[in-house]
Amino acid sequence: MSLDPPGYILSLQNNIRARPISWEGAVRAKTITDADLKKIKAIDKVRKEQRKSTIESDVQTYTALLLGDGETKSIFETAAKRTDIVNYMLVLTGDLIDDIPALTDSLVKHPQPYRPLLPLLKQSASPEEPIPLLASSVLSSLLSHALIAQPKSTPEIDEALPKLYSYIAALSNTSDSNLQDIGVQEYSALLRTTKSRQQFWKQRKETLGPLIEILRTATGGKDTDSTVYNGTSTGTSIRSATESNIKIGNGVGLQLLYHVLMVIWQLSFEGKLVGKGLDEEHDIIPLYTQLLRVSPKEKTTRLLLGTLNNLLAYNKETLMPAALPAKLPAVLSNLKTRHLNDQDLNEDLDNLCELMTEYTSSQTTFSEYASEVNSGHLRWSPPHKSADFWRENARQIIEEDKGGLCKKLAEILSKDWANDKQVLAIGCNDVAFLVKECPEKRPQLERFGLKARVMALMQDDNEGVRWESLRAVGEWLRYHFDKQ
């Protein structure tokens, strides 16, 4: 799935190509040498075939021009004070990497292929300035080739990749959709190997966070309870609209949505590494279920289903408990009624439907609750608020596996859940029901640490958590006073 270059970058590059540069003045000022000028003139504003022939006949000379060698500096260093030359050479370098594989291979094999370019990322504090923007484009292309050409990590890649990710993260965290799209496409160019995906995940607070926010915006907002859990959607039908004009929730463009989904699809090939974190930090199953509801095109639906398939393949126990409260089986069943042409999409859809059928057929209400607790992430699924469920199952929950479920509940409540406070509220709700239905088991529940934790949560800054913890403590105190 290759992506077209961002239009914003193409426009910037074309503008720079059209600007006149006083090369001779640069030579007179000793900004560049006469020898450098001759090399540039030999490939500047000539036919692609001629440019390719010239460079292929002297690859090492042009490698030294761009990156330096033991005796000479890179032109990006010698011309550092001439922003017009730096801009032009960045555009030219990007063209050469795309068009001349022999030069690209030589650049990648250079002892320090990224050293002249990395400082350019910090040329300006503003992410939209041309030099850092163009430098990130060149570095993305160069590193993309290097990651594939050199399966084993190198010190140069280990240094450059995190710095480039941090710059791209700043682009994707802006409010400018053009800059966001540039950043997302550069991520996609890089996420082609396990090494690059692992590093992306390692930096996920800065890299992944802004992308998830874009997806939440596309669903209509961050608080998805009203749509994710009730099976409805406020999104209007846009499948018949012109693609370039399509906007999803809150004005997210179709192309940006597609590119973000592409990045997370690439990341999902490390499903074993990322599955639990995507669940705990971003509640990925409800989010993707809602995105399936509003998905405007087969190409976005294909990426959503492919990502879910990759993640569930390695994380059934962790992620499946989220599928039922999010009503994912119903959404998949609805998709099955449509005439979908994409073969990969249909294969992923069939596989997911089989997984859902297998899972739901094996679930009783108790096992559904137990699976959710053991997954480590609580949601407002039906059992939590059902008085009948707790009357029938509270004792089994406490006694099952020598209190294993209660110990897991205590473990869940011990975390701060800064990104999903409702987990704490749900846990306190469960403790309240356990005490209410089995007051004689309070000493056992206290030994698990549940009483101390719900009491501490009465001071939480979230109103929902405070209310549910107060209710749980109230149940404890009620039986204490009743006994007296």
Helices and strands as residue ranges (DSSP letters): H 7-18, H 23-28, H 34-43, H 48-56, H 59-67, H 75-78, H 83-99, H 101-109, G 118-122, H 130-149, H 155-172, H 177-190, H 194-202, H 204-207, H 209-219, H 225-228, G 243-245, G 249-251, H 254-267, G 268-270, H 271-282, H 284-294, H 298-314, H 316-323, H 328-336, H 343-361, H 365-375, G 382-385, H 387-399, G 400-402, H 404-413, H 422-437, G 439-441, H 442-447, H 450-456, G 457-459, H 463-483
